[in-house]
């Protein structure tokens, strides 16, 4: 055994440092093998991933990408966390309209790891008259309650405060948030903004309940409308500043006003962007506190509630949502969120069942108790990528915040349509990436399973909506519409629309493209028929006739396309094929109507196929 001398040398001391230029040359060699003849900065650019808001993820981060000093955990500017220790409050959401069943679910959650409750109250959840029953048996001095009551916030808050008094909860032991958010309500419904009731509620809470907060700055309405991370942060900043102005105008000090606010953000399956979002949000809010004169106050650290993104949840193959929410929860926790809500995997299908709620709460429990994430403060701190992304995202969000402020503030920006227009433009660009499958959705646009068993849940009560509010979007919405058309066709005719895969040559020549085409067509509910495994001009007509398909897709290598594509396409047409596709880059092949390839408009292709087959929209 060799003992290294204790002279400060590392195991890497004898190895020379690799330079950035050496790495670039290695990248050039790899790209050259894939057919891309680029060099220098262009080689690095070829591996760069574009993000929303003009940001980009580079393939390599080094000390030259260092960001401004992030400070220490628990200290301004709070980039590394609002507390000097890690961990988070496990907050479960409940919105079942039956108070008895809500109470049963609430008690089960609290007995099995949940530490606070998020209750939807009113038309979209627990009836106001059932709030007391829903919280029966809950130790209100131990389990914080967060309300989400929309237009019924004042009445719901009054009922919760009454319960505190009735059950003998000391005023200094009450915890949670009463959920007043007039600007968030306006964003969702188009309702006029009335901050007076929220201000009065904040005044009452400040005077009597020092552990409670009165207002929520909910960024979910913007995220659910398709906002980017920077737009979500910018809108939340503008909303928070509007509330600060209202509260301080009413006579509350800046420090008191800051302590009345809690921010709610979406956590997505893009774990690094989620980490950066939480860190950037605290940095931005610390800047607001600084210019407001409250930077030295303990309440200046932004209180964050992260919720796994409803936009990323899918209705098809919903069990994949468990993976999405796990990654999102990890990102939120690593990013320093104070409370995390993991939405059940069946959230988009209706009211969750007990199994889904158990998986949701256990997601946090496993990360905290088995992975010990709560024992580490700012686990991502020091990563050049995370630090740089945090800094760039903070600047992009601040720019959007300034745009909203120049427009007259968040309320005026909502009324004028500025917020909706900016978010709609962002979502249109993202829809294009989704349609082209450049942003793949597992189980929906990638690896769909047409024979999956349908998961059925009780419908979720919906609050009345106004078209003047921001829309709600989902990543799977275009593909869901296509699959719904296929389902209706199956119900009406007993069979799904089909595409015949005309595979040419040996398996080595056609397997990759046949798999690609099969994946693509199933994303629109079109069933692929690949039987026999290989065809040629002499056998393809009979095989197509037996398949029951209306359209066909050629699958093979470029070399075999040159030899056989035109003759096989002609045979397919003579057999009655309404449309002939070719899996590969567009070329000049007689008899081929269209091409399917990586990056093509899959939604457009699939929609046209269903239209041609006469499948009703």
C-alpha positions in Angstrom: 0.0 0.0 0.0 1.4 3.4 -1.0 0.9 6.2 1.5 0.8 9.6 -0.1 2.8 12.3 1.6 0.8 14.8 3.6 2.2 17.8 1.6 -1.1 19.2 0.3 -0.8 17.5 -3.1 -4.0 16.0 -4.7 -4.3 12.8 -6.6 -4.7 14.9 -9.8 -1.4 16.8 -9.2 0.6 14.7 -11.7 -2.0 15.2 -14.5 -1.8 18.4 -16.6 -4.9 20.7 -16.7 -7.0 20.3 -19.8 -7.7 23.5 -21.6 -11.0 24.7 -23.0 -9.5 24.6 -26.5 -8.6 20.9 -26.1 -12.1 20.1 -25.1 -13.4 22.0 -28.1 -11.2 20.0 -30.4 -12.5 16.7 -29.0 -16.1 18.0 -29.5 -15.2 18.9 -33.1 -14.1 15.3 -33.7 -17.3 13.8 -32.4 -19.5 16.2 -34.4 -17.5 15.5 -37.5 -18.3 11.8 -37.2 -22.0 12.8 -37.1 -21.7 14.8 -40.3 -21.3 18.3 -38.8 -18.1 19.9 -39.9 -17.8 22.8 -37.4 -14.9 24.1 -35.4 -14.1 26.4 -32.5 -17.0 28.3 -30.9 -19.4 26.9 -33.5 -18.8 23.3 -32.2 -19.7 24.4 -28.7 -22.7 26.3 -30.1 -23.9 23.1 -31.8 -24.3 21.5 -28.4 -26.0 24.4 -26.7 -29.6 24.0 -25.7 -31.9 27.0 -26.2 -34.2 27.8 -23.2 -37.1 30.3 -22.9 -36.5 34.0 -22.2 -33.5 34.1 -24.5 -31.4 31.9 -22.1 -29.3 28.9 -23.1 -27.7 25.9 -21.5 -24.1 25.5 -22.5 -22.6 22.0 -22.8 -19.7 22.9 -20.5 -19.5 25.3 -17.5 -16.2 26.3 -15.9 -14.9 29.0 -13.5 -15.2 31.5 -16.4 -19.0 31.2 -16.0 -18.9 32.2 -12.4 -21.9 34.3 -11.2 -22.0 37.0 -8.5 -21.5 35.9 -4.9 -24.7 34.2 -3.7 -24.0 34.9 0.0 -24.7 32.4 2.8 -27.8 30.3 3.5 -30.2 32.2 5.7 -28.7 35.7 4.9 -29.5 38.3 2.3 -29.8 38.1 -0.6 -31.2 34.7 0.3 -30.1 33.1 -2.9 -28.9 30.1 -1.0 -32.1 29.7 1.0 -34.3 31.7 3.4 -33.1 29.5 6.3 -29.6 28.4 7.3 -30.8 24.7 7.3 -32.5 22.6 4.6 -35.8 20.7 4.6 -39.4 21.8 3.7 -42.9 21.7 4.9 -44.9 18.8 3.3 -48.1 20.5 2.2 -50.9 18.4 0.7 -53.7 20.0 -1.3 -57.4 19.0 -0.7 -60.4 20.1 -2.8 -63.0 17.4 -2.4 -66.5 18.9 -2.1 -67.7 16.4 0.6 -66.5 17.6 4.0 -66.6 14.1 5.6 -64.4 12.6 2.9 -62.1 15.6 3.0 -61.7 15.2 6.7 -60.9 11.5 6.3 -58.2 12.3 3.7 -56.8 15.2 5.8 -56.4 13.1 8.9 -54.8 10.3 6.9 -52.3 12.7 5.4 -51.4 14.3 8.8 -50.9 10.8 10.3 -48.5 9.8 7.5 -46.1 12.6 7.0 -47.9 15.7 5.8 -47.1 18.7 7.9 -49.5 21.4 6.6 -52.8 21.6 4.7 -53.8 23.5 1.5 -57.5 23.7 1.3 -59.5 24.7 -1.7 -62.7 26.3 -0.3 -65.8 27.4 -2.1 -67.3 26.4 -5.4 -64.1 24.6 -6.5 -63.6 22.6 -3.3 -64.8 22.2 0.3 -68.0 24.2 0.8 -67.7 27.1 3.2 -70.3 25.5 5.5 -68.2 22.3 5.6 -64.9 23.8 6.6 -65.4 23.0 10.3 -66.2 19.4 9.5 -63.3 19.1 7.2 -60.9 20.2 9.9 -62.6 18.1 12.7 -59.9 16.4 14.7 -57.1 18.5 13.3 -54.8 20.2 15.9 -54.9 23.6 14.4 -52.0 24.8 16.6 -49.8 22.1 15.1 -50.9 21.8 11.5 -50.8 25.1 9.5 -53.7 25.7 7.2 -53.5 27.5 3.9 -56.7 28.7 2.2 -57.4 29.0 -1.5 -60.9 30.4 -1.7 -60.9 32.8 -4.6 -63.8 35.2 -4.5 -64.9 33.7 -1.2 -61.6 34.5 0.6 -63.1 36.9 3.1 -65.8 34.5 4.3 -63.4 31.5 4.3 -60.9 33.5 6.4 -63.5 34.6 8.8 -64.6 31.0 9.3 -61.1 29.7 9.9 -60.4 32.5 12.4 -63.7 31.6 14.1 -62.5 28.0 14.3 -59.3 29.1 16.0 -61.2 30.9 18.6 -63.8 28.2 19.1 -61.2 25.5 19.5 -59.1 27.4 21.9 -56.0 27.9 19.7 -53.8 30.6 21.1 -53.5 33.5 18.7 -49.7 33.3 18.7 -49.9 29.6 17.8 -52.0 29.9 14.7 -50.0 29.3 11.5 -50.7 29.3 7.8 -52.0 31.7 5.2 -55.5 33.0 4.6 -54.9 33.1 0.9 -56.1 36.6 -0.1 -54.9 37.3 -3.7 -57.0 39.7 -5.6 -54.6 40.1 -8.5 -54.3 36.3 -8.8 -58.1 36.1 -8.8 -58.2 38.8 -11.5 -55.6 36.8 -13.6 -57.7 33.6 -13.4 -61.2 35.1 -13.9 -60.9 38.6 -15.2 -62.6 39.9 -12.1 -61.9 43.5 -11.1 -59.1 44.0 -8.6 -60.2 45.0 -5.1 -57.3 45.1 -2.6 -59.2 46.8 0.2 -60.6 43.6 1.8 -57.1 42.0 1.5 -55.5 44.9 3.2 -58.0 44.9 6.0 -57.5 41.2 6.5 -53.7 41.7 6.7 -54.2 44.5 9.3 -56.3 42.2 11.4 -53.9 39.3 11.1 -50.9 41.6 12.0 -52.7 42.8 15.1 -54.0 39.5 16.4 -52.2 36.5 14.8 -48.5 37.1 14.6 -47.8 33.6 13.1 -50.4 33.9 10.3 -50.0 35.5 6.8 -52.9 37.1 5.0 -51.9 37.3 1.4 -50.6 34.8 -1.2 -48.8 35.9 -4.3 -49.8 33.0 -6.6 -47.8 32.7 -9.8 -49.7 29.6 -10.9 -52.3 31.5 -13.0 -49.4 32.8 -15.1 -47.6 29.4 -15.3 -50.8 27.6 -16.2 -51.4 30.1 -19.0 -48.1 29.1 -20.5 -45.7 31.7 -19.0 -41.9 31.1 -19.0 -40.0 30.9 -15.8 -38.9 34.6 -16.1 -42.5 35.7 -16.9 -43.7 33.8 -13.9 -41.1 35.4 -11.6 -41.7 38.9 -13.1 -45.5 38.7 -12.7 -45.0 37.5 -9.1 -42.7 40.4 -8.3 -45.1 42.9 -9.8 -47.9 41.4 -7.8 -45.9 41.4 -4.6 -44.9 45.0 -5.1 -48.5 46.0 -5.7 -49.5 44.4 -2.4 -46.6 46.1 -0.6 -47.8 49.5 -1.9 -51.4 48.8 -0.8 -50.3 47.6 2.7 -47.9 50.4 3.4 -50.3 53.0 2.1 -52.8 51.7 4.6 -50.3 52.4 7.4 -48.4 49.1 7.8 -44.6 49.3 8.0 -42.6 47.8 5.2 -41.3 45.0 7.5 -44.9 44.2 8.5 -46.0 44.2 4.9 -43.3 41.8 3.9 -44.3 39.3 6.6 -47.9 39.2 5.3 -46.9 37.7 1.9 -46.2 34.1 0.8 -45.3 33.3 -2.8 -46.5 30.3 -4.7 -44.5 29.0 -7.7 -44.7 26.0 -10.1 -42.0 23.3 -9.9 -41.4 21.5 -13.2 -39.6 18.4 -14.3 -36.8 20.6 -15.6 -35.0 20.2 -12.2 -32.2 22.7 -12.8 -34.5 25.4 -14.1 -36.7 24.8 -11.0 -33.7 25.1 -8.7 -32.7 28.3 -10.4 -36.2 29.7 -10.3 -36.5 29.3 -6.5 -33.1 30.8 -5.9 -33.6 33.7 -8.3 -37.0 34.5 -6.8 -35.5 35.0 -3.4 -32.7 37.1 -4.8 -35.2 39.3 -6.7 -37.4 39.7 -3.6 -34.4 40.6 -1.5 -33.7 43.4 -4.0 -37.3 44.7 -3.6 -36.8 44.5 0.2 -33.5 46.5 -0.1 -35.1 49.3 -2.1 -38.1 49.3 0.2 -36.0 49.8 3.3 -36.8 46.4 4.8 -33.7 44.5 3.9 -32.5 44.2 7.5 -35.9 42.8 8.6 -36.2 39.1 9.2 -39.4 39.0 7.2 -37.5 40.1 4.0 -36.7 36.5 3.1 -39.3 35.4 0.6 -41.6 32.7 1.9 -42.0 30.1 -0.9 -44.6 27.5 -1.6 -43.7 25.3 -4.5 -46.4 23.2 -6.4 -45.6 20.6 -8.9 -46.7 21.9 -12.3 -50.2 21.2 -13.5 -49.1 22.1 -17.0 -46.7 19.1 -17.2 -49.3 16.6 -16.0 -50.7 14.2 -18.6 -54.0 12.5 -18.9 -52.6 9.6 -21.0 -50.3 7.2 -19.3 -50.8 9.2 -16.0 -48.5 7.0 -14.0 -45.5 8.7 -15.7 -46.6 11.8 -13.7 -45.1 10.1 -10.7 -41.7 10.6 -12.3 -42.4 14.1 -13.3 -43.6 15.2 -9.8 -40.6 13.4 -8.1 -38.1 15.4 -10.2 -40.1 18.6 -9.6 -40.2 18.0 -5.9 -36.5 17.4 -5.9 -35.9 20.6 -7.8 -38.1 22.6 -5.5 -36.5 21.2 -2.3 -33.0 21.6 -3.6 -33.9 25.2 -4.6 -34.9 26.0 -1.1 -38.7 26.1 -1.2 -40.2 26.5 2.3 -43.2 24.3 1.5 -43.7 21.8 -1.3 -47.0 20.4 -2.6 -46.7 17.3 -4.8 -49.9 17.0 -6.9 -51.2 13.4 -7.2 -50.4 11.7 -10.5 -54.1 11.6 -11.3 -54.6 15.3 -10.8 -55.7 16.0 -14.3 -58.2 13.1 -14.4 -60.3 14.3 -11.5 -60.3 13.9 -7.7 -57.3 11.8 -6.6 -57.8 8.4 -5.0 -56.1 7.4 -1.7 -53.3 5.6 -3.5 -52.4 8.7 -5.5 -52.5 10.9 -2.4 -50.2 8.4 -0.6 -47.7 8.4 -3.4 -47.8 12.2 -3.5 -47.0 12.7 0.2 -44.5 9.9 0.2 -42.5 11.6 -2.5 -41.5 14.3 -0.1 -41.1 11.9 2.8 -38.6 9.7 0.8 -36.6 12.7 -0.3 -36.4 14.1 3.2 -36.2 11.0 5.4 -34.3 8.5 3.1 -32.3 10.8 0.8 -31.7 13.3 3.6 -32.1 16.3 1.4 -33.3 18.2 4.4 -29.9 17.9 6.1 -28.1 19.9 3.4 -28.4 23.6 2.9 -28.4 24.7 -0.8 -27.2 21.4 -2.3 -26.8 22.9 -5.7 -24.8 25.9 -4.5 -21.4 26.3 -6.1 -22.4 24.5 -9.4 -21.3 26.9 -12.1 -24.3 25.9 -14.2 -26.8 26.5 -11.4 -25.2 29.7 -10.3 -25.0 31.1 -13.8 -28.6 30.0 -14.7 -29.8 31.6 -11.4 -28.1 34.9 -12.4 -29.4 34.9 -16.0 -32.9 34.0 -15.0 -33.0 36.7 -12.3 -32.0 39.3 -14.9 -34.6 38.1 -17.4 -37.3 38.1 -14.7 -36.3 41.6 -13.6 -36.6 42.9 -17.1 -40.2 41.5 -17.4 -41.0 43.0 -14.0 -39.8 46.4 -15.1 -41.9 46.1 -18.3 -45.0 45.5 -16.1 -44.1 48.4 -13.8 -43.7 50.7 -16.8 -47.2 49.6 -17.9 -48.7 50.9 -14.7 -48.2 47.8 -12.4 -49.6 44.3 -12.4 -53.2 45.4 -12.2 -53.1 47.7 -15.2 -50.9 45.2 -17.1 -53.6 42.6 -16.6 -56.5 44.9 -17.6 -54.7 46.1 -20.7 -54.0 42.6 -21.9 -50.2 43.1 -21.8 -49.6 40.1 -19.5 -51.9 37.8 -21.6 -50.3 38.9 -24.9 -46.7 38.3 -23.6 -47.6 34.9 -22.2 -49.6 33.8 -25.2 -46.6 34.5 -27.5 -44.4 32.4 -25.2 -46.9 29.6 -25.2 -47.2 29.6 -29.0 -43.5 29.1 -29.4 -43.6 26.3 -26.9 -46.6 24.7 -28.7 -44.5 24.6 -31.8 -41.7 22.7 -30.0 -44.2 20.3 -28.5 -45.8 19.8 -32.0 -42.4 19.0 -33.4 -41.6 16.8 -30.5 -38.5 18.8 -29.8 -39.9 18.9 -26.3 -41.0 15.3 -25.9 -43.8 14.2 -23.5 -43.3 10.6 -22.4 -46.4 8.5 -22.9 -48.0 11.2 -25.1 -45.8 12.4 -27.9 -43.1 9.8 -27.2 -43.7 6.1 -26.4 -47.5 6.3 -26.4 -49.4 3.1 -25.6 -52.7 2.9 -27.4 -53.9 -0.2 -25.5 -53.5 1.4 -22.1 -56.3 1.0 -19.6 -58.2 4.2 -19.0 -57.9 5.6 -15.5 -61.2 7.0 -14.3 -61.7 9.4 -11.4 -64.5 11.4 -10.0 -64.7 14.8 -11.7 -63.1 17.8 -10.0 -65.5 20.6 -9.1 -64.7 23.7 -11.2 -65.2 27.3 -10.1 -67.1 29.5 -12.6 -64.7 30.8 -15.2 -64.7 34.0 -17.2 -63.2 34.2 -20.7 -61.6 37.5 -19.6 -59.2 35.6 -17.4 -56.0 33.9 -18.6 -56.4 30.6 -20.3 -55.2 27.3 -18.8 -52.9 25.2 -21.0 -51.4 21.8 -20.9 -48.4 20.3 -22.6 -50.5 17.3 -23.8 -53.5 19.3 -25.1 -52.9 19.0 -28.9 -52.1 15.3 -28.7 -55.0 14.7 -26.3 -57.3 16.1 -28.9 -56.0 13.7 -31.5 -56.2 10.8 -29.2 -59.8 11.7 -28.3 -60.7 11.6 -32.0 -59.1 8.2 -32.3 -61.0 7.0 -29.2 -64.3 8.2 -30.6 -63.6 6.4 -33.9 -62.8 3.2 -32.0 -66.1 3.5 -30.1 -68.1 4.1 -33.2 -66.4 1.5 -35.6 -64.7 -1.0 -33.3 -61.3 -0.2 -34.7 -58.8 2.6 -34.6 -57.6 4.4 -37.7 -54.5 2.5 -39.0 -51.3 3.2 -40.9 -49.5 0.4 -42.8 -45.7 0.4 -42.3 -44.2 -0.7 -45.6 -40.7 -1.8 -44.4 -38.2 -2.4 -47.2 -35.2 -4.6 -46.9 -33.7 -6.4 -43.9 -34.4 -5.4 -40.3 -31.0 -3.6 -40.1 -32.2 -1.3 -42.8 -35.7 -0.5 -41.6 -36.0 -1.1 -37.8 -35.0 2.4 -36.7 -37.3 4.3 -39.0 -40.1 1.8 -38.5 -39.9 2.4 -34.8 -39.8 6.1 -35.3 -42.9 6.1 -37.6 -44.8 3.7 -35.2 -44.0 6.0 -32.3 -45.1 9.1 -34.2 -48.4 7.8 -35.6 -49.4 6.3 -32.2 -49.0 9.8 -30.7 -52.1 10.7 -32.7 -54.0 7.5 -32.0 -53.2 6.0 -35.3 -52.5 2.3 -35.0 -49.5 1.1 -36.9 -49.7 -2.3 -38.8 -46.2 -3.8 -39.4 -47.1 -7.2 -40.9 -45.3 -8.6 -42.8 -42.0 -7.4 -41.4 -40.6 -6.8 -44.9 -42.3 -6.0 -48.2 -41.4 -5.1 -51.7 -43.2 -3.9 -54.8 -44.5 -7.4 -55.5 -46.0 -8.1 -52.1 -46.9 -4.7 -50.7 -50.3 -4.3 -52.4 -51.6 -7.5 -50.8 -50.2 -6.7 -47.4 -51.7 -3.3 -47.5 -55.1 -4.6 -48.4 -55.0 -7.1 -45.5 -53.9 -4.4 -43.0 -57.2 -2.5 -43.0 -55.2 0.7 -43.2 -56.1 3.8 -45.2 -52.6 5.3 -45.4 -49.1 3.9 -45.6 -45.6 4.9 -44.6 -42.4 3.6 -46.2 -39.6 2.7 -43.8 -36.1 1.9 -44.8 -32.6 3.3 -45.4 -31.8 6.1 -47.8 -30.1 3.6 -50.1 -33.1 1.3 -50.4 -35.4 4.3 -50.9 -33.4 5.2 -54.0 -33.9 1.7 -55.3 -37.5 0.8 -54.3 -39.5 3.8 -52.9 -41.1 4.9 -56.1 -42.1 1.5 -57.3 -43.5 0.5 -53.8 -45.3 3.8 -53.5 -47.0 3.2 -56.9 -48.1 -0.3 -55.8 -49.5 1.2 -52.6 -51.5 3.7 -54.6 -52.9 1.1 -56.9 -54.0 -0.9 -53.8 -56.0 2.1 -52.6 -53.7 4.0 -50.2 -55.1 7.4 -49.7 -51.8 8.9 -48.7 -48.2 7.6 -48.8 -45.6 8.8 -46.3 -41.9 8.2 -46.2 -40.0 8.1 -42.9 -36.9 10.2 -43.6 -35.8 13.6 -44.7 -37.7 15.2 -47.5 -36.5 14.2 -51.0 -37.8 13.8 -54.5 -39.6 10.5 -54.6 -42.4 10.1 -57.1 -45.6 8.8 -55.5 -44.7 10.0 -51.9 -47.1 12.6 -50.6 -45.3 13.7 -47.4 -42.4 12.9 -45.2 -42.1 12.3 -41.5 -38.8 13.0 -39.7 -37.4 14.2 -36.5 -38.5 17.8 -36.1 -41.4 17.6 -38.4 -44.8 19.1 -37.3 -46.1 15.9 -35.9 -49.4 17.4 -34.8 -50.0 18.8 -38.2 -49.2 15.5 -39.9 -51.4 13.5 -37.6 -54.3 15.9 -37.8 -54.2 15.8 -41.6 -54.1 12.0 -41.5 -57.2 11.8 -39.3 -58.9 14.3 -41.5 -58.1 12.3 -44.7 -59.4 9.2 -43.0 -62.7 10.9 -42.1 -62.1 10.7 -38.4 -64.4 13.3 -36.9 -62.8 16.2 -34.9 
